[in-house]
Amino acid sequence: MSDNNDTTDDALDGAEVVEVVTTGVDEAGDVIVDDLIAVVDGDGNVLATDETVAVATPEGDILVDETISVMGEDGELHAVEEDVAILEADGE
């Protein structure tokens, strides 16, 4: 049997999923919802995040920006995927 240096299971021991949703309206009347989901280890270190920011304008346009980040070997979060979708309101 060979040694395996994969510490993934050890890093996830005691990990919790935390979600924080923040909403607000800016000066232009845009409604903004920021939904942040984070995986946090037992020491409080953030291991990964999935953040979705949605903006709805008074005209009915909607922007959704989702960014998935993971902790790198340097201990910092790095974005590994970002998707942006813009839905424009029908002008009728």
N, CA and C atoms as an extended XYZ file, in Angstrom:
276
Properties=species:S:1:pos:R:3:atomname:S:1:resname:S:1:resid:I:1 pbc="F F F"
N         0.839       -1.169        0.000 N   MET     1
C         0.000        0.000        0.000 CA  MET     1
C         0.886        1.234        0.000 C   MET     1
N         0.562        2.217       -0.820 N   SER     2
C         1.377        3.423       -0.903 CA  SER     2
C         0.770        4.540       -0.068 C   SER     2
N         1.634        5.462        0.332 N   ASP     3
C         1.162        6.623        1.073 CA  ASP     3
C         0.448        7.568        0.126 C   ASP     3
N        -0.585        8.193        0.646 N   ASN     4
C        -1.329        9.176       -0.137 CA  ASN     4
C        -1.269       10.507        0.602 C   ASN     4
N        -0.717       11.518       -0.032 N   ASN     5
C        -0.582       12.823        0.599 CA  ASN     5
C        -1.791       13.712        0.393 C   ASN     5
N        -2.876       13.179       -0.129 N   ASP     6
C        -4.089       13.966       -0.352 CA  ASP     6
C        -4.720       14.312        0.988 C   ASP     6
N        -4.750       15.597        1.307 N   THR     7
C        -5.304       16.033        2.587 CA  THR     7
C        -6.716       16.566        2.433 C   THR     7
N        -7.359       16.299        1.307 N   THR     8
C        -8.700       16.828        1.067 CA  THR     8
C        -9.664       16.443        2.174 C   THR     8
N        -9.694       15.165        2.556 N   ASP     9
C       -10.611       14.739        3.605 CA  ASP     9
C       -10.282       15.410        4.932 C   ASP     9
N        -8.992       15.524        5.259 N   ASP    10
C        -8.597       16.185        6.497 CA  ASP    10
C        -9.010       17.651        6.485 C   ASP    10
N        -8.870       18.312        5.348 N   ALA    11
C        -9.210       19.730        5.247 CA  ALA    11
C       -10.705       19.949        5.420 C   ALA    11
N       -11.510       18.967        5.058 N   LEU    12
C       -12.960       19.122        5.163 CA  LEU    12
C       -13.520       18.671        6.501 C   LEU    12
N       -12.693       18.028        7.346 N   ASP    13
C       -13.171       17.631        8.668 CA  ASP    13
C       -13.618       18.864        9.436 C   ASP    13
N       -14.830       18.860        9.926 N   GLY    14
C       -15.354       19.990       10.686 CA  GLY    14
C       -15.775       21.170        9.835 C   GLY    14
N       -15.754       21.018        8.517 N   ALA    15
C       -16.137       22.128        7.636 CA  ALA    15
C       -17.643       22.352        7.704 C   ALA    15
N       -18.033       23.609        7.581 N   GLU    16
C       -19.440       23.987        7.576 CA  GLU    16
C       -19.731       24.841        6.360 C   GLU    16
N       -20.979       24.781        5.910 N   VAL    17
C       -21.436       25.652        4.827 CA  VAL    17
C       -22.208       26.804        5.454 C   VAL    17
N       -21.808       28.014        5.096 N   VAL    18
C       -22.428       29.219        5.632 CA  VAL    18
C       -22.975       30.026        4.460 C   VAL    18
N       -24.215       30.531        4.589 N   GLU    19
C       -24.803       31.351        3.539 CA  GLU    19
C       -25.226       32.692        4.117 C   GLU    19
N       -24.862       33.764        3.395 N   VAL    20
C       -25.236       35.121        3.785 CA  VAL    20
C       -25.881       35.779        2.572 C   VAL    20
N       -27.105       36.269        2.757 N   VAL    21
C       -27.817       36.957        1.674 CA  VAL    21
C       -28.009       38.404        2.093 C   VAL    21
N       -27.567       39.321        1.240 N   THR    22
C       -27.693       40.750        1.487 CA  THR    22
C       -28.515       41.355        0.361 C   THR    22
N       -29.474       42.205        0.701 N   THR    23
C       -30.287       42.869       -0.315 CA  THR    23
C       -30.257       44.372       -0.091 C   THR    23
N       -30.490       45.099       -1.163 N   GLY    24
C       -30.518       46.555       -1.046 CA  GLY    24
C       -30.979       47.196       -2.336 C   GLY    24
N       -31.165       48.493       -2.272 N   VAL    25
C       -31.555       49.295       -3.436 CA  VAL    25
C       -30.578       50.453       -3.529 C   VAL    25
N       -29.995       50.653       -4.728 N   ASP    26
C       -29.042       51.759       -4.875 CA  ASP    26
C       -29.766       53.043       -5.291 C   ASP    26
N       -28.977       54.118       -5.480 N   GLU    27
C       -29.541       55.434       -5.803 CA  GLU    27
C       -30.323       55.451       -7.116 C   GLU    27
N       -29.971       54.572       -8.042 N   ALA    28
C       -30.643       54.515       -9.345 CA  ALA    28
C       -31.917       53.680       -9.297 C   ALA    28
N       -32.203       53.072       -8.144 N   GLY    29
C       -33.398       52.247       -8.024 CA  GLY    29
C       -33.170       50.795       -8.372 C   GLY    29
N       -31.908       50.415       -8.600 N   ASP    30
C       -31.593       49.014       -8.890 CA  ASP    30
C       -31.730       48.187       -7.616 C   ASP    30
N       -32.379       47.036       -7.717 N   VAL    31
C       -32.469       46.106       -6.591 CA  VAL    31
C       -31.288       45.151       -6.714 C   VAL    31
N       -30.514       45.023       -5.635 N   ILE    32
C       -29.298       44.204       -5.644 CA  ILE    32
C       -29.433       43.111       -4.588 C   ILE    32
N       -29.181       41.872       -5.003 N   VAL    33
C       -29.175       40.732       -4.085 CA  VAL    33
C       -27.808       40.073       -4.209 C   VAL    33
N       -27.111       39.952       -3.085 N   ASP    34
C       -25.798       39.301       -3.034 CA  ASP    34
C       -25.941       38.051       -2.173 C   ASP    34
N       -25.809       36.889       -2.799 N   ASP    35
C       -25.944       35.600       -2.115 CA  ASP    35
C       -24.565       34.949       -2.073 C   ASP    35
N       -23.991       34.869       -0.880 N   LEU    36
C       -22.651       34.303       -0.702 CA  LEU    36
C       -22.753       33.000        0.088 C   LEU    36
N       -22.269       31.921       -0.518 N   ILE    37
C       -22.193       30.627        0.153 CA  ILE    37
C       -20.708       30.315        0.312 C   ILE    37
N       -20.311       29.971        1.535 N   ALA    38
C       -18.892       29.690        1.804 CA  ALA    38
C       -18.752       28.374        2.552 C   ALA    38
N       -17.673       27.666        2.243 N   VAL    39
C       -17.290       26.482        3.013 CA  VAL    39
C       -16.166       26.933        3.929 C   VAL    39
N       -16.388       26.768        5.244 N   VAL    40
C       -15.451       27.253        6.257 CA  VAL    40
C       -14.980       26.068        7.090 C   VAL    40
N       -13.647       25.971        7.294 N   ASP    41
C       -13.129       24.865        8.105 CA  ASP    41
C       -13.286       25.158        9.593 C   ASP    41
N       -12.899       24.206       10.416 N   GLY    42
C       -13.052       24.321       11.857 CA  GLY    42
C       -12.288       25.463       12.480 C   GLY    42
N       -11.248       25.962       11.791 N   ASP    43
C       -10.466       27.090       12.294 CA  ASP    43
C       -10.978       28.437       11.800 C   ASP    43
N       -12.061       28.428       10.996 N   GLY    44
C       -12.619       29.673       10.469 CA  GLY    44
C       -12.040       30.095        9.138 C   GLY    44
N       -11.196       29.256        8.533 N   ASN    45
C       -10.630       29.584        7.222 CA  ASN    45
C       -11.655       29.290        6.126 C   ASN    45
N       -11.787       30.213        5.193 N   VAL    46
C       -12.704       30.015        4.067 CA  VAL    46
C       -12.001       29.156        3.031 C   VAL    46
N       -12.592       27.983        2.727 N   LEU    47
C       -11.996       27.052        1.773 CA  LEU    47
C       -12.501       27.277        0.352 C   LEU    47
N       -13.766       27.698        0.216 N   ALA    48
C       -14.350       27.910       -1.109 CA  ALA    48
C       -15.575       28.798       -0.973 C   ALA    48
N       -15.878       29.543       -2.047 N   THR    49
C       -17.079       30.380       -2.053 CA  THR    49
C       -17.808       30.238       -3.379 C   THR    49
N       -19.098       30.470       -3.325 N   ASP    50
C       -19.950       30.579       -4.507 CA  ASP    50
C       -20.781       31.833       -4.282 C   ASP    50
N       -20.434       32.919       -4.988 N   GLU    51
C       -21.130       34.186       -4.797 CA  GLU    51
C       -21.931       34.528       -6.040 C   GLU    51
N       -23.210       34.813       -5.820 N   THR    52
C       -24.085       35.239       -6.914 CA  THR    52
C       -24.612       36.629       -6.590 C   THR    52
N       -24.370       37.555       -7.513 N   VAL    53
C       -24.889       38.911       -7.370 CA  VAL    53
C       -25.900       39.120       -8.488 C   VAL    53
N       -27.118       39.486       -8.099 N   ALA    54
C       -28.169       39.758       -9.083 CA  ALA    54
C       -28.598       41.209       -8.944 C   ALA    54
N       -28.708       41.887      -10.090 N   VAL    55
C       -29.121       43.285      -10.108 CA  VAL    55
C       -30.314       43.396      -11.048 C   VAL    55
N       -31.406       43.948      -10.540 N   ALA    56
C       -32.606       44.180      -11.359 CA  ALA    56
C       -32.837       45.681      -11.437 C   ALA    56
N       -32.869       46.218      -12.667 N   THR    57
C       -33.070       47.656      -12.862 CA  THR    57
C       -34.561       47.984      -12.880 C   THR    57
N       -34.895       49.247      -12.643 N   PRO    58
C       -36.306       49.651      -12.725 CA  PRO    58
C       -36.913       49.404      -14.118 C   PRO    58
N       -36.055       49.366      -15.146 N   GLU    59
C       -36.533       49.114      -16.505 CA  GLU    59
C       -36.816       47.635      -16.753 C   GLU    59
N       -36.436       46.768      -15.799 N   GLY    60
C       -36.692       45.343      -15.934 CA  GLY    60
C       -35.510       44.523      -16.406 C   GLY    60
N       -34.366       45.179      -16.665 N   ASP    61
C       -33.166       44.439      -17.046 CA  ASP    61
C       -32.615       43.710      -15.815 C   ASP    61
N       -32.024       42.542      -16.034 N   ILE    62
C       -31.466       41.766      -14.930 CA  ILE    62
C       -30.050       41.323      -15.289 C   ILE    62
N       -29.129       41.520      -14.358 N   LEU    63
C       -27.750       41.052      -14.503 CA  LEU    63
C       -27.489       40.053      -13.388 C   LEU    63
N       -26.942       38.892      -13.739 N   VAL    64
C       -26.578       37.884      -12.747 CA  VAL    64
C       -25.107       37.556      -12.949 C   VAL    64
N       -24.322       37.699      -11.892 N   ASP    65
C       -22.879       37.438      -11.925 CA  ASP    65
C       -22.572       36.398      -10.853 C   ASP    65
N       -22.119       35.212      -11.267 N   GLU    66
C       -21.773       34.155      -10.318 CA  GLU    66
C       -20.284       33.873      -10.402 C   GLU    66
N       -19.620       33.878       -9.248 N   THR    67
C       -18.186       33.607       -9.178 CA  THR    67
C       -17.931       32.490       -8.173 C   THR    67
N       -17.221       31.451       -8.618 N   ILE    68
C       -16.842       30.353       -7.748 CA  ILE    68
C       -15.337       30.460       -7.495 C   ILE    68
N       -14.955       30.455       -6.213 N   SER    69
C       -13.544       30.590       -5.833 CA  SER    69
C       -13.158       29.473       -4.889 C   SER    69
N       -11.891       29.081       -4.954 N   VAL    70
C       -11.348       28.084       -4.029 CA  VAL    70
C       -10.028       28.597       -3.469 C   VAL    70
N        -9.677       28.089       -2.280 N   MET    71
C        -8.428       28.495       -1.652 CA  MET    71
C        -7.258       27.806       -2.343 C   MET    71
N        -6.276       28.594       -2.716 N   GLY    72
C        -5.077       28.059       -3.357 CA  GLY    72
C        -4.031       27.669       -2.341 C   GLY    72
N        -2.925       27.153       -2.840 N   GLU    73
C        -1.822       26.749       -1.958 CA  GLU    73
C        -1.242       27.928       -1.191 C   GLU    73
N        -1.472       29.151       -1.714 N   ASP    74
C        -0.967       30.348       -1.040 CA  ASP    74
C        -1.897       30.841        0.068 C   ASP    74
N        -3.025       30.122        0.276 N   GLY    75
C        -3.958       30.506        1.326 CA  GLY    75
C        -4.940       31.574        0.923 C   GLY    75
N        -4.872       32.042       -0.317 N   GLU    76
C        -5.781       33.068       -0.826 CA  GLU    76
C        -6.863       32.435       -1.687 C   GLU    76
N        -8.033       33.097       -1.766 N   LEU    77
C        -9.096       32.626       -2.653 CA  LEU    77
C        -8.794       33.025       -4.092 C   LEU    77
N        -9.033       32.103       -5.010 N   HIS    78
C        -8.824       32.351       -6.435 CA  HIS    78
C       -10.083       31.974       -7.200 C   HIS    78
N       -10.546       32.872       -8.060 N   ALA    79
C       -11.724       32.583       -8.875 CA  ALA    79
C       -11.376       31.485       -9.874 C   ALA    79
N       -12.193       30.442       -9.911 N   VAL    80
C       -11.965       29.354      -10.854 CA  VAL    80
C       -13.025       29.341      -11.948 C   VAL    80
N       -14.139       30.045      -11.712 N   GLU    81
C       -15.175       30.140      -12.730 CA  GLU    81
C       -16.019       31.375      -12.473 C   GLU    81
N       -16.346       32.104      -13.549 N   GLU    82
C       -17.251       33.245      -13.435 CA  GLU    82
C       -18.180       33.232      -14.630 C   GLU    82
N       -19.467       33.324      -14.338 N   ASP    83
C       -20.493       33.394      -15.373 CA  ASP    83
C       -21.285       34.662      -15.183 C   ASP    83
N       -21.509       35.383      -16.281 N   VAL    84
C       -22.320       36.599      -16.250 CA  VAL    84
C       -23.427       36.450      -17.263 C   VAL    84
N       -24.648       36.728      -16.819 N   ALA    85
C       -25.803       36.679      -17.722 CA  ALA    85
C       -26.537       37.999      -17.626 C   ALA    85
N       -26.902       38.536      -18.777 N   ILE    86
C       -27.664       39.784      -18.825 CA  ILE    86
C       -28.968       39.492      -19.562 C   ILE    86
N       -30.074       39.768      -18.888 N   LEU    87
C       -31.393       39.598      -19.483 CA  LEU    87
C       -32.009       40.972      -19.642 C   LEU    87
N       -32.210       41.395      -20.902 N   GLU    88
C       -32.765       42.711      -21.143 CA  GLU    88
C       -34.288       42.639      -21.209 C   GLU    88
N       -34.941       43.629      -20.622 N   ALA    89
C       -36.404       43.693      -20.634 CA  ALA    89
C       -36.873       43.935      -22.058 C   ALA    89
N       -38.009       43.369      -22.369 N   ASP    90
C       -38.616       43.586      -23.679 CA  ASP    90
C       -39.083       45.039      -23.737 C   ASP    90
N       -38.698       45.739      -24.752 N   GLY    91
C       -38.997       47.163      -24.894 CA  GLY    91
C       -40.452       47.484      -25.210 C   GLY    91
N       -41.294       46.492      -25.248 N   GLU    92
C       -42.705       46.747      -25.600 CA  GLU    92
C       -43.481       47.301      -24.446 C   GLU    92
